[in-house]
Amino acid sequence: MNEADALDILQAAIWTIIIASGPAVAAGMVVGIVIALIQALTQVQEMTLTFVPKILAIMITIGISAPFVGAQINLFTTLVFSRIQSGF
């Protein structure tokens, strides 16, 4: 294994992390922006008003996107094991 192989695996790992966390992060951002707009319009500054809906949206998104995330992690695992099997 040389530096190029290590960098390829590292790049694939980082890309897998970005793709796997993308749906949850996007849901949290969308709900956060909507709640921030509602708070700005109504001038209600309650901390739990932002926290609880974000957590619920993230949990629902994780439940819905779990097969996609699992497939991405499986793809990365297959890549790493195939490179180990072939001797890099």
Secondary structure, DSSP 4 states (H G I P E B T S, - for coil): --HHHHHHHHHHHHHHHHHHHHHHHHHHHHHHHHHHHHHHHHT---HHHHHHHHHHHHHHHHHHHHHHHHHHHHHHHHHHHHHHHTT-
